Amino acid sequence: MSLERRIKIQVKGKAHQFFAVYPPGFEDIGISELKNAGITQIDAVETGGILFTAKIQQMMQAVLLCRGAVRILMRLAHFKASNFSMLMRHLKNKIVWELYLPPKCIPDFSVSTAKSRLYHGDAIAEHARKAFISMMGPDTSRQEQTVYIRIVNDRCTISLDCCGESLYRRGYKMYTTDAPLRENLASLLIERIAAEFPENHYDAVYDPMCGSGTFLTEAALQTEKLQSKLAALRSFAFQHWPVYSEAAFNFIARQQPAAFNAVFSSDLRIFGSDIDTGNIQLTSENAANLGLTAVNNFTEQSEEPAVYLMPIDFFRTSKKLIPSKEKMLLIFNPPYGKRLKIDKKIFFAHIGNHLKRHYKNCDALVIVPDEESEKAMKLHYEKKWIFKNGGLPVAALFFHL
């Protein structure tokens, strides 16, 4: 049987197990995203991820539509590996690599171990590399592909990365400020509001400390039909696989998903401001990369999908500045740590006081670095969601003002 025929039957035609990696605490949102992407078989949920079964075409759709995911891995094999000889033998014999990887591909390896006799990650990766060189021959080439090796209690799981760069790297955000919020976390927080408060409907969203515009662009992705644009902005690891079909991928990218985030009205207007004019320029350029028009005036109207920007200090703003017919959502990640030039407690007290005085009847989501900052705001929150941003524990507080 030809290789092409085998790939069609054994890879394209069959369902496979995949693991979608999510930030801990957002697994329920991940399930909703997967279902919205057409995934019907959820096999298991664990801290930090979701195991599901799907065909290759469904996996590609999930990669494009699951905006909260970190990455998606394809499970290839499970076996016992208590020494290097067993590991190398099973890597060669348990998986028909020519069905999954391009010819002469020597991938990178990501290794994790726990409670196993094989415990040295670099040594495991080196032996895996030797196994591949012995299979592929000396005339090999490196590809943008990673094989994940996880060994727990001497049981090894081999997975193939579907994504390449992490999925939070959308491809449109070319410019960032210090300590930016990752795009997938911004998307997950917006989706968390939708999940917890489905009765809320906003016709305006406003980030008054927008930095490089992460919340603004992710809010736009919740409402505009932009997934085909995202598909063109970056490449994915599966596009190098023998099973990949450009025509099939382009067809998937053109499909419009079912409405997912009903918390935003269909005519949502997106506003951002920052005290730093340089940040306004960064946001404008990032928005343009996504296909959004940057309008430097809050009161203008645009017929194209737009982000309305203004250089202004948050503490000089008020609800009257933002054109909103129904209800507005403020959502922002204030500076803290090295980015903050004044006393943290005083700064967050100012934020709480300003929200209370100038944004009555609005809703707000504010990220705080610790309980001291939370208490300094002196506002009663409806929900508190704890997560990690850049490895640091933080909390998102949601307020009805």
C-alpha angles and dihedrals in degrees: 000000000000120000091242091055092048091051091050093051103034102034111020098033099045132071116242136193118255134182119216111204114217133174108267112266095032099077093113090056088048091057090052091049093050092049090049087053090056099263109144103170114070107178104182143345124215136165106293100011156030128235114213141165122231145136123263093260091053090049090055090051091050091051090055098043106034096085094170095057123105094206142322123237128198114222111228108167148351123206144144116269117173096153139025093256092058091045094052094043093051093044088057099041109028097057129047094217096186088070092059110026133051117254118287093008117161105188130201117252131226111196133192127172139180133178093351138125088234101065110140106098098197092049092049091050091048093052091047089052090051090051091054094046090052089052099041099037131231096295095076136145132209117241134194090261134116128198114205117217116192120179120187122167088350091302113124126208118194118202134176119222111236097190117047104203115035113279092242086072095083096175097240098081103083097153129050140177126224114298097000121191111250115251095237091053091051090050092047092051091052090048090047090059089050092050096046097039107031091159092064118097123184127193092185134038121191132190107190094186096039101163105180092350104257097147091045097052092043090051088053090052090056092063112019125077095245107130092104088056091050091050090058096047098067142013129241131216093242089063087075094052120107090238093057118118118191091201092054091047093050090049091053092047091055094053117103114225124225115272106279111171108047091169089088122064118237091250095048114164117211122213132183137176137174136180088231113075089201090063090052088056091049091051091048092053094045091049090050090053088058093049097259123136114233111220116193095207129067095212100051123099124226127198090204126068101280148181116213113215137186134174103230140128111257090228089062094053132090140180089265089067093066120070103227126157098185121011134334131215119208112201124175149149107221120207117267137161113024092352091064115085098186136050109300095221093051092046095053091043087057091050093052093046093048093049091049094049102038108027105049115164092017126111123233139191114198126180114221128188099217147351092272090062091043093054092045091063091063092206127130109238125209094208138011121200118189119204141140125266114190089345093305122114111243136159134227112216120201118205137187099209 
